[in-house]
Amino acid sequence: MTTNNYETWLQTAQSNETITYHKGYLAKDRFYNNDVRDTANLFMRNAKNNTVVLYQKRITYAAGSKDPIFDYIAKKI
């Protein structure tokens, strides 16, 4: 999805709807991909404005040099 798609979701989603905006390891991925960074920043701004609640769900644990994987989810307030 593009940033515009996420912005549309933020404007049209009903209360309690959720969207997974990233799957991976956001703390690392955001430094290597500007689209991931911009999407994460968009949702963080909305969380600060109290329009969404952000949370994550662990998919896999880290193993050796392999990063953990999470679903990063936004829930509309």
ABEGO torsion letter per residue (X at the ends): XBAAAAAAAAAABBBGBBBBABBEBAAAAAAABAAAAAAAAAAAAAAAAGABBBBBBBABBBBEABBBBBBBBBBBX
